[in-house]
Amino acid sequence: MRIHIPRVHGETRREKVIRSLLLILVFAAVVWGFTENNKRVIERLNLDGAIYDETHTLDKDQRKFIASFTRSLREEYGLDSKIQIFGGDFVVPELDAKTLYIGLAPSLGVAEMRFPPMMRQALGDGFAESLKTAFLLPSFEQGDWPMALQDVLAEIFNKLEALNKEES
């Protein structure tokens, strides 16, 4: 099989060069557009995979923050996270030994946090409960649970970072 590259036609040599450059420019623009579209699709899939929000309360920036937390947790510590927000009651899904789980039902005032065994050992058994009682449960009454969720994620990451620096 032989590849046939089309000839560029033009009246003069200069016209042929200009048409060739324009053809290359069009090709480069198509490649660039394709890669940019793929980046957006991947970003959107990562954003959707980071959180499940039945209430549709979280805005774009809050969803980006959660996706960033999920990505950082995976890159820095090899752990996954599953964050679910329900409009009503919920059941904690099956989790593996590397998944942090946060489940919220703001309308019911219920929060559930499960740390992977290694994370629980490193952060302490009472850390998840303290985050729940200090941040999440009071936020349901005040209606600012999206901000409290961000605070909880920041606290988790900050504590992991502090432990990581202690070991170094």
Stockholm file with secondary structure:
# STOCKHOLM 1.0

chainA/1-168         MRIHIPRVHGETRREKVIRSLLLILVFAAVVWGFTENNKRVIERLNLDGAIYDETHTLDKDQRKFIASFTRSLREEYGLDSKIQIFGGDFVVPELDAKTLYIGLAPSLGVAEMRFPPMMRQALGDGFAESLKTAFLLPSFEQGDWPMALQDVLAEIFNKLEALNKEES
#=GR chainA/1-168 SS CCCCCCCCCCSSHHHHHHHHHHHHHHHHHHHHHHHHHHHHHHHHHHHHHHEEESSCCCCHHHHHHHHHHHHHHHHHHSCEEEEEECSSCCCCCCCCTTEEEEEEETTTTEEEEECCHHHHHHHCTTHHHHHIIIIIHHHHHHTCHHHHHHHHHHHHHHHHHHHHHHHC
#=GC SS_cons         CCCCCCCCCCSSHHHHHHHHHHHHHHHHHHHHHHHHHHHHHHHHHHHHHHEEESSCCCCHHHHHHHHHHHHHHHHHHSCEEEEEECSSCCCCCCCCTTEEEEEEETTTTEEEEECCHHHHHHHCTTHHHHHIIIIIHHHHHHTCHHHHHHHHHHHHHHHHHHHHHHHC
//
